[in-house]
Amino acid sequence: MVYVAPGLANGIPYDAAVWQAALDELARLSAADAAPWVAYGTSGTILQAATTNPTLGAGTTWSAHYRRQSAVSTMVTVRMQFTIGSGFNAGSGSYRFLLPFQASANAIAGGCGSWYINDSGTQFRTGTVTINSLGIYCELVFDGQTGGPISSAGPGTAWATGDNIRIQLDYEPQ
């Protein structure tokens, strides 16, 4: 494909105002795309369980989102990490992770990301991130296994100090 600058084809004179408007729009779009990651929540608000919420003890957590908007759609990318520390309490029930924005009905329909757990000293485990029917939480489902989402029972073995959960998902917000 050959690029022909507007205003130069067919003997039409160059228009500096048109070029400046195009450059201004390009700068605006580039700035919007370079929007920063925004931290949200705490381990007590993001990591929850169906019955009793877990506590990380001396563990660490971080979560951030990046919201991109175009003329036709809006998408949110979310990254979370949890490292279990001493004093961890697993709580009880299936784990769920709070999203920064409620998901659209389209996003609820299927998997939207991936996760892995470093089950320290045992193995790495992987799976798919799904969004629950309310559109406010995501859940982690093992790849290639039956059963429900990750829970207080652990990722195959009981949770232990040093276990690490990393999550990344993309979804359309309401």
PyMOL commands that set and color helices and strands:
alter all, ss='L'
color gray80, all
select helices_A, chain A and resi 9-11+16-33+43-46+105-108
alter helices_A, ss='H'
color red, helices_A
select strands_A, chain A and resi 38-39+47-49+60-69+74-83+95-98+111-119+123-131+137-142+164-171
alter strands_A, ss='S'
color yellow, strands_A
deselect
rebuild
show_as cartoon
